[in-house]
Amino acid sequence: MRHKIKLTGLRVFAYHGVFDFERQNGQDFYIDCTVSLDATKAALNDDLAHTVNYADLAKALVENAKSEPVDLLETLAQRLLDMVMNLGGGDATGLVRSAKITVHKPNAPIVYDFEDVSVTVKAKRD
């Protein structure tokens, strides 16, 4: 059985971007993350050890996004996706079957009026 855990609008202040002023001043980024897994065992036994803890997921996303600034949203999104696909330990290793990450940069340096810029990446285990 498939279960989805979805985290939407996770705000992270970080220093990603191509321009020097982005690296110096930083800005808010927002992360959406959807994780698909089989959490049947967790649900039947009411046991957090057999699912993805969404609080730990949020912490991992924030810490990763704050580390090592990159130029491109594509690079950041892929790095976050790779981390999410490898979540787990103990009984949870390999628990994530698929994931989707969207990184939003609503204050991107664009001279036109816009609401948001985002990059989305997905992965699925065979």
C-alpha positions in Angstrom: 0.0 0.0 0.0 1.3 3.5 -0.9 1.3 6.3 1.6 2.3 9.9 0.8 3.9 12.3 3.2 3.7 15.9 1.9 5.5 18.9 3.4 4.6 22.2 1.7 6.1 25.7 1.9 9.1 24.9 4.2 10.9 28.2 4.5 14.7 28.3 4.5 16.9 31.4 4.5 20.0 30.5 2.4 22.7 32.0 0.1 22.1 30.3 -3.2 22.3 32.1 -6.6 24.5 33.1 -9.4 25.0 36.7 -8.4 27.4 37.9 -5.7 24.6 39.9 -4.0 22.6 36.7 -3.6 25.5 34.9 -2.0 26.2 37.9 0.3 22.7 38.9 1.3 20.8 35.6 1.1 17.0 35.2 0.6 14.1 33.0 1.4 13.6 29.7 -0.4 10.6 27.5 0.0 10.6 23.7 -0.3 7.8 21.4 -1.1 8.5 17.7 -0.6 6.3 14.7 -1.3 7.6 11.2 -0.2 5.8 8.0 -1.2 6.4 4.9 0.8 4.7 1.8 2.2 3.9 2.8 5.7 1.4 -0.1 6.3 3.5 -1.6 9.1 3.8 1.8 10.8 0.0 2.3 10.5 -0.9 -1.1 11.8 1.5 -1.0 14.7 1.3 2.8 15.4 5.1 2.8 15.1 7.1 5.8 13.9 10.2 3.5 13.2 8.5 2.2 10.1 7.7 5.5 8.4 9.4 8.8 7.6 9.2 11.2 10.6 8.0 14.5 9.0 9.7 16.5 11.7 13.1 14.8 10.9 12.3 15.3 7.2 11.8 19.0 7.7 15.0 19.3 9.7 17.1 17.4 7.1 15.7 19.6 4.3 16.5 22.8 6.1 20.0 21.8 7.2 20.8 20.6 3.7 19.4 23.7 2.0 21.4 25.9 4.3 24.7 24.2 3.6 27.1 24.7 0.7 25.6 27.4 -1.5 25.1 26.6 -5.2 24.4 28.7 -8.2 21.4 26.9 -9.6 18.0 25.9 -8.2 18.4 22.7 -10.3 21.5 21.8 -8.3 19.9 22.5 -5.0 16.7 20.6 -5.9 18.7 17.5 -7.1 20.8 17.5 -3.9 17.7 17.6 -1.7 16.1 14.8 -3.8 19.1 12.6 -3.5 19.1 13.1 0.3 15.4 12.3 0.6 15.7 9.2 -1.5 18.4 7.9 0.9 16.5 8.7 4.1 16.2 6.1 6.8 18.2 4.0 9.1 17.5 0.7 10.8 14.1 -0.6 9.8 13.5 2.5 7.6 16.4 2.0 5.2 15.1 2.0 1.6 11.6 2.9 2.8 11.2 5.8 0.4 9.9 4.5 -3.0 9.6 7.8 -4.7 9.9 11.5 -4.0 9.3 14.9 -5.5 11.0 18.1 -4.5 10.1 21.6 -5.6 12.4 24.5 -4.6 10.8 28.0 -4.9 12.7 31.2 -5.2 10.1 34.0 -5.0 12.6 36.8 -4.8 14.7 35.7 -7.8 16.5 38.6 -9.5 14.1 39.1 -12.4 13.2 42.6 -13.5 9.6 41.8 -14.4 6.6 41.2 -12.0 6.3 37.6 -11.1 5.0 35.5 -8.2 7.5 32.6 -8.1 10.3 30.7 -9.8 10.6 27.1 -9.0 12.4 23.9 -10.1 10.9 20.4 -9.6 12.7 17.1 -9.6 11.4 13.6 -9.1 12.8 10.1 -8.5 11.4 6.6 -8.2 13.0 3.3 -7.2 12.5 0.3 -9.5 
